[in-house]
Amino acid sequence: MSAALLIKNARIIDPASDFDHVASMLVENGRISGISTDSETGTPEGAETVDARNMLLAPGLVDLRVFTGEPGHEYRETLHSAARAAVAGGITSFVCMPDTEPVTDDGAVVDFIIGRARENACMNILPAAAISKGLKGQEITEFGLLKDAGAVCFSEGRKSIQSAAVLRTALVYAKNFDMPVMHHPCDNDLKGNGVMNKGLFATTLGLGAIAPEVETIPLGRDLMLARATGARYHAAQISCARSVKILEMEKQGHSNISAGVSINNLTLNELDVGQYRTFFKLDPPLRSEEDRQALIAGLNSGAIDTIHSGHDPQDVEVKRRPFAEAADGAIGLETLFCAAMRLVHGGDVELKTVLRAMTWRPARILGLQAGTLAPGAMADFFIADLEHPWVNSEETIISRSKNTPFEGARFLGRVMETYVAGKRVFRHEEGS
């Protein structure tokens, strides 16, 4: 039995219930007891009181796409360091991709990740199991055993299944086990040796181009298969305007279909690559400004359901190379929320819409009892100062890897405290 906690004078936003008021929230035994707009709310005997001073209080963020180095590449990121970085960004749950060594295609690996997270993480780490054995795209894994072991979804991580027959089989099995499939749409043959968005800028830099159809052709295929099988399908990440249009057409009347977008593709574009800056080499690539604006419109219209960090730690050896040879990926756990606030402060997206895409919607896709401040829910939440200015520097990065596209970026809005099951697991200290 833990002591009660009362958060007073907070601007509480719960996208799940459309609640947005200055109010107080009571936490007892790790769960939310209730929210009151009564300014005279008393403090229960023995309770700890926190004065939020009109700062934002929202459900803990749920990140659907996070890569870690454990097991296999702990020098890049451990579950412990990823968890510490996550709570610093207001994230209380994240899905760990199966691109591990060994691959998360066996119940024993799922069990290992869950056990290690329980011992070393201060938040909820949810393992995704591989769709295919060894992530080779040829033979599907034992879905039932992986679900029983604790996997929350099936994914190929960085890879994409090229065979429509294999993907259809996977979707049929996933439907039988009532599990979501999160798939990264990419046609490997069309991609070839491409490394950045197709356009004048790629030509100017002399770099191999990645056309939008690398994404849109497999996306169209995936959505048709999802509709045919009735499986719960999530397009892991989209990046271009045409993908938004396809989703708007295919999602109509099909609640089993959803889509996500990386915060990088929402807030950056191909011009940020500059003079071959490899921290901006991502998959999918940063697209044109027109594509970025289309993604924002898709988020506002509901064509896009979720925003994720795409956290993908890479070491210096594979990033400090010529652009075409450098590894894809960037870290993003610590900057997910504050980067999203750029959209809010710029007037592109309402705060509640951004929060919904990072809390309630991803939780619903996974079937989690998270992403909400409803009475009885686990007290996973964060408090943020939306007007706090700060600069992201390498010295303050918690992640083991430093490959952030927001190096030296100026932000307005910062997570000040994060709570998991009513326990404070992060507090921002000025100067840190």
C-alpha positions in Angstrom: 0.0 0.0 0.0 1.6 3.2 -1.2 0.8 6.7 0.2 -1.8 8.7 -1.7 -0.6 11.5 -4.1 -2.6 14.6 -4.9 -1.6 16.7 -7.9 -3.2 20.2 -7.6 -3.6 23.1 -10.0 -2.7 21.2 -13.2 -4.1 21.7 -16.6 -5.3 18.1 -17.0 -5.9 16.8 -20.5 -7.2 13.3 -21.0 -7.8 12.8 -24.8 -9.6 9.5 -24.1 -12.5 11.4 -22.4 -11.9 14.8 -24.1 -11.3 16.3 -20.7 -9.3 19.6 -20.6 -9.6 21.6 -17.4 -7.5 23.0 -14.6 -8.2 20.4 -11.9 -6.7 18.1 -9.2 -6.0 14.4 -9.6 -5.8 11.9 -6.7 -3.7 8.8 -7.0 -4.1 5.9 -4.5 -2.3 2.5 -4.5 -0.8 3.2 -7.9 -4.1 3.9 -9.6 -6.1 7.1 -10.4 -8.9 7.6 -7.9 -10.4 10.6 -9.5 -10.2 14.0 -11.0 -11.9 17.1 -9.5 -12.4 20.6 -10.8 -13.3 21.7 -7.3 -10.6 24.2 -6.2 -11.4 23.4 -2.6 -10.5 19.7 -2.9 -9.0 18.6 0.4 -5.9 16.5 0.8 -6.4 13.0 2.1 -4.6 12.3 5.4 -1.0 11.3 4.8 -1.0 12.1 1.1 1.9 13.8 -0.7 0.8 17.0 -2.5 2.3 18.3 -5.7 1.4 21.8 -6.9 1.6 21.7 -10.7 1.2 25.5 -11.1 -1.0 25.2 -14.2 1.4 23.0 -16.0 0.2 20.2 -18.3 -0.7 16.9 -16.8 -1.4 14.1 -19.4 -1.4 10.3 -19.7 2.0 8.8 -20.1 3.0 8.6 -23.8 2.8 5.2 -25.5 5.5 4.8 -28.2 4.8 2.1 -30.7 8.3 1.9 -32.4 11.4 1.7 -30.3 14.6 -0.1 -31.1 17.0 -1.1 -28.4 20.4 -2.8 -28.4 19.5 -5.5 -25.8 19.9 -8.3 -26.3 22.9 -8.4 -28.7 24.0 -4.8 -29.0 24.0 -3.4 -25.5 26.8 -0.9 -26.4 24.1 1.0 -28.4 21.3 0.9 -25.8 20.2 -1.3 -22.9 16.7 -1.7 -21.7 17.7 0.2 -18.6 19.2 3.2 -20.5 16.2 3.2 -23.0 13.8 3.3 -20.1 15.6 6.2 -18.4 15.6 8.1 -21.7 11.9 7.3 -22.2 10.6 8.6 -18.9 12.7 11.8 -19.4 10.5 12.3 -22.4 7.2 11.5 -20.7 7.0 8.0 -22.2 5.6 5.4 -19.7 5.2 2.5 -22.2 7.0 1.6 -25.4 7.0 -1.3 -27.8 10.4 -2.9 -28.3 11.0 -4.0 -31.9 12.2 -7.6 -32.6 15.4 -6.6 -34.3 17.5 -8.1 -31.6 20.3 -10.7 -31.5 18.9 -13.3 -31.3 15.8 -12.1 -33.1 12.7 -11.9 -31.0 11.1 -14.8 -32.8 11.0 -17.3 -29.9 9.1 -17.3 -26.7 12.3 -17.6 -24.7 13.6 -14.2 -26.1 10.2 -12.6 -25.3 10.5 -13.9 -21.8 14.0 -12.7 -21.5 13.0 -9.1 -22.5 10.1 -9.1 -20.1 12.3 -10.4 -17.3 15.1 -7.9 -18.0 12.6 -5.0 -18.2 11.1 -6.0 -14.9 14.5 -6.0 -13.2 16.1 -3.0 -14.9 13.4 -0.7 -16.3 11.4 2.0 -14.5 8.5 1.9 -17.0 6.5 -0.5 -19.2 8.5 -2.2 -21.9 6.3 -4.2 -24.3 8.0 -6.7 -26.6 7.0 -7.1 -30.3 7.6 -10.5 -31.8 8.9 -11.1 -35.3 6.4 -11.9 -38.0 8.8 -14.2 -39.7 11.5 -16.5 -38.4 14.8 -14.6 -38.3 13.1 -11.6 -39.9 13.8 -13.3 -43.2 10.3 -12.8 -44.6 9.9 -16.5 -45.6 8.3 -18.5 -42.8 6.0 -17.1 -40.1 6.7 -17.5 -36.4 4.7 -19.4 -33.8 2.1 -16.7 -33.2 0.3 -18.5 -30.4 3.4 -19.3 -28.4 4.7 -15.8 -28.8 1.4 -14.3 -27.6 1.4 -16.6 -24.6 5.0 -15.6 -23.8 3.9 -11.9 -23.6 4.3 -10.4 -27.0 1.9 -7.5 -27.6 2.1 -7.4 -31.5 3.9 -8.8 -34.5 6.3 -6.8 -36.6 9.3 -7.1 -38.9 10.9 -4.1 -37.3 13.2 -2.4 -39.8 12.4 -4.9 -42.4 9.4 -5.4 -44.7 7.8 -8.7 -45.9 8.1 -8.7 -49.7 5.9 -11.7 -50.3 2.1 -11.0 -50.4 1.4 -14.6 -49.7 3.5 -14.7 -46.6 2.0 -11.5 -45.3 -1.5 -12.7 -46.0 -0.8 -15.9 -44.0 0.6 -13.8 -41.2 -2.5 -11.6 -41.2 -4.9 -14.6 -41.1 -3.0 -16.1 -38.1 -2.8 -12.7 -36.4 -6.6 -12.4 -36.7 -7.1 -15.8 -35.2 -5.1 -14.8 -32.2 -6.6 -11.3 -32.1 -3.1 -9.6 -32.3 -2.1 -6.5 -34.3 0.4 -6.6 -37.1 2.6 -3.6 -37.4 4.3 -3.6 -40.7 6.8 -1.2 -42.3 5.8 -0.9 -46.0 8.8 -0.9 -48.3 9.5 -2.4 -51.7 13.1 -3.5 -51.5 13.5 -3.8 -55.3 12.2 -0.4 -55.9 14.3 1.1 -53.2 17.5 -0.4 -54.5 20.5 1.7 -53.4 18.4 4.7 -52.6 19.4 6.7 -49.5 17.2 9.8 -49.5 14.0 11.3 -50.9 13.7 11.4 -54.7 13.9 15.0 -55.9 16.1 17.9 -57.0 18.0 17.9 -53.7 19.0 14.3 -53.9 20.2 15.0 -57.5 22.2 18.0 -56.3 23.9 15.9 -53.6 24.5 13.1 -56.0 22.7 10.6 -53.8 20.6 7.6 -54.7 16.9 8.4 -54.5 13.9 6.7 -52.8 10.7 7.4 -54.7 7.3 7.6 -52.9 6.2 4.4 -54.7 8.7 2.5 -52.6 6.2 3.0 -49.8 2.9 3.5 -51.5 2.8 0.3 -53.6 3.4 -2.1 -50.6 1.1 0.1 -48.5 -1.7 -0.4 -51.0 -1.1 -4.1 -51.0 -1.0 -4.4 -47.2 -4.3 -2.5 -46.8 -6.1 -4.7 -49.4 -4.9 -7.8 -47.5 -5.9 -6.3 -44.2 -9.4 -5.6 -45.6 -9.6 -9.1 -47.1 -8.6 -10.9 -43.9 -10.1 -8.5 -41.3 -6.9 -8.6 -39.3 -5.8 -5.7 -37.2 -3.2 -3.9 -39.3 -1.0 -0.9 -38.5 1.1 0.7 -41.1 4.1 1.2 -38.9 5.3 4.5 -40.5 4.3 6.5 -43.5 6.2 9.4 -45.0 4.6 10.8 -48.1 1.4 12.6 -49.3 0.3 9.8 -51.5 0.3 7.4 -48.5 -2.1 9.8 -46.7 -4.5 9.7 -49.7 -4.4 5.9 -49.8 -5.2 5.7 -46.1 -8.1 8.1 -46.4 -9.6 5.9 -49.0 -8.9 2.4 -47.6 -9.7 3.2 -43.9 -13.3 4.1 -44.6 -15.5 1.6 -42.7 -12.5 -0.4 -41.6 -11.7 0.1 -37.9 -9.1 -2.6 -38.0 -6.7 -0.4 -40.1 -4.5 2.3 -38.6 -1.2 4.1 -39.4 1.6 5.8 -37.6 4.2 8.5 -38.4 7.6 9.3 -37.0 8.0 12.6 -35.2 11.0 13.1 -37.5 8.8 13.0 -40.7 6.3 15.4 -39.0 8.8 18.0 -38.0 11.7 17.7 -40.4 12.1 17.6 -44.2 14.8 16.6 -46.8 16.5 20.0 -46.7 17.6 19.2 -43.1 20.0 16.7 -44.6 22.1 19.7 -45.5 25.6 18.8 -46.4 25.4 15.1 -46.0 24.4 15.1 -42.3 24.1 11.4 -41.4 22.0 12.0 -38.3 19.2 12.8 -40.7 19.6 9.6 -42.7 16.4 7.7 -41.8 14.1 5.0 -43.0 11.7 6.1 -44.4 13.7 9.1 -45.5 12.8 12.7 -44.7 10.6 13.8 -47.6 9.7 17.1 -49.2 8.0 20.0 -47.3 4.9 19.3 -49.3 4.9 15.7 -48.0 5.5 16.9 -44.4 2.5 19.3 -44.7 0.4 16.4 -46.0 1.3 14.3 -43.0 0.2 17.1 -40.7 -3.1 17.3 -42.6 -3.4 13.5 -42.3 -2.9 13.7 -38.5 -5.6 16.4 -38.2 -8.0 14.5 -40.4 -7.6 11.2 -38.6 -6.0 9.3 -41.6 -2.9 9.0 -39.3 -3.5 7.6 -35.9 -0.3 7.6 -34.0 3.0 9.5 -33.6 6.1 7.6 -32.5 9.7 8.4 -31.8 11.3 5.8 -34.1 14.1 5.6 -31.5 16.9 3.8 -33.2 20.3 4.1 -31.5 23.4 3.8 -33.6 27.0 4.1 -32.6 29.6 6.4 -34.0 31.2 3.7 -36.1 28.2 3.3 -38.3 27.0 6.9 -38.4 30.3 8.9 -38.9 30.6 7.6 -42.5 29.8 9.0 -46.0 26.1 9.5 -46.2 25.4 6.6 -48.6 27.3 4.2 -46.3 26.0 5.4 -42.9 23.4 3.4 -41.0 19.8 4.6 -41.0 18.2 5.7 -37.7 18.1 8.3 -35.0 17.4 8.3 -31.3 14.2 10.1 -30.2 12.7 9.0 -26.9 13.8 12.1 -25.0 12.7 14.5 -27.7 9.4 13.0 -28.8 7.1 15.2 -26.7 9.1 18.5 -27.1 9.4 18.0 -30.9 5.7 17.4 -31.1 5.2 20.7 -29.2 6.7 22.4 -32.2 3.6 21.5 -34.1 1.4 22.8 -31.3 3.3 26.1 -30.8 3.4 26.6 -34.6 -0.4 26.3 -34.8 -0.3 23.2 -37.1 -2.0 20.8 -34.7 -4.0 21.2 -31.5 -2.4 20.0 -28.3 -5.2 17.4 -27.6 -4.8 15.9 -31.1 -1.0 15.5 -30.6 -1.6 13.9 -27.2 -4.3 11.6 -28.5 -1.9 10.3 -31.1 0.7 9.5 -28.5 -1.5 8.2 -25.7 -5.0 6.9 -26.2 -4.8 5.8 -29.9 -1.6 3.7 -29.6 -2.9 2.1 -26.4 -6.2 1.2 -28.1 -4.3 -0.3 -31.1 -2.5 -2.6 -28.7 -5.5 -3.2 -26.5 -3.7 -1.8 -23.5 -5.4 -0.3 -20.4 -3.1 2.7 -20.8 -3.1 6.2 -22.3 -6.0 7.4 -20.1 -6.6 9.2 -16.8 -9.9 7.4 -16.2 -10.7 6.4 -12.6 -9.2 3.0 -11.9 -6.5 3.3 -14.6 -2.9 2.8 -13.7 -1.4 6.2 -12.7 1.0 6.5 -15.6 1.3 10.2 -16.4 3.7 13.1 -16.8 3.7 16.8 -15.9 5.2 19.3 -18.5 5.9 23.0 -18.6 4.7 24.0 -22.1 6.6 27.3 -22.0 10.0 26.0 -20.8 12.7 26.9 -23.3 15.7 24.7 -23.6 18.4 23.5 -26.0 19.1 19.8 -26.7 22.8 19.2 -26.2 24.9 16.0 -26.4 25.9 16.4 -22.8 22.3 16.1 -21.5 21.3 13.1 -23.7 20.5 10.1 -21.5 20.5 7.5 -24.2 23.8 5.6 -24.7 23.9 6.6 -28.3 23.9 10.3 -29.4 22.6 10.1 -33.0 19.9 12.7 -32.6 18.6 14.8 -35.5 17.8 17.5 -32.9 21.3 18.1 -31.9 21.5 21.8 -30.8 17.8 22.2 -31.4 15.8 24.8 -29.5 12.6 23.6 -27.9 9.7 25.2 -26.1 8.1 22.8 -23.7 9.7 20.2 -21.4 8.7 17.2 -19.3 9.3 18.1 -15.7 8.1 14.9 -13.9 7.0 11.4 -15.0 5.1 8.9 -12.9 4.6 5.1 -13.4 2.0 3.4 -11.3 1.9 6.5 -9.1 5.6 6.4 -8.4 7.7 9.3 -9.6 10.4 7.9 -11.9 11.8 11.1 -13.4 12.2 14.7 -12.2 13.9 17.4 -14.3 16.7 19.1 -12.5 17.6 22.5 -13.8 21.0 22.4 -15.4 20.8 18.8 -16.3 
